[in-house]
Amino acid sequence: MSHHDNVKHCKSGQDCHEVNHLCQIAAKRDIGRIRELVKDSKFYCKNCGRAAREEGNLCNPSAI
């Protein structure tokens, strides 16, 4: 059992209230920050498919 199994994942988009999640950063169209967070991605979001270097930037992360 991974440590993610105990985490309550947001459903992304309107359900997400985490300012550091890519879905929220994309909604604000902060392209510079998105570019920085997705470089050398190691995780993807099982909800929306976005990829990020750190799992903390995704609603429902999984290793690539």
ABEGO torsion letter per residue (X at the ends): XBAAAABBBBAEEAABABAABAAAAAAAGBAAAAAAAABGBABBBAAAGBBBABAAABABBBBX
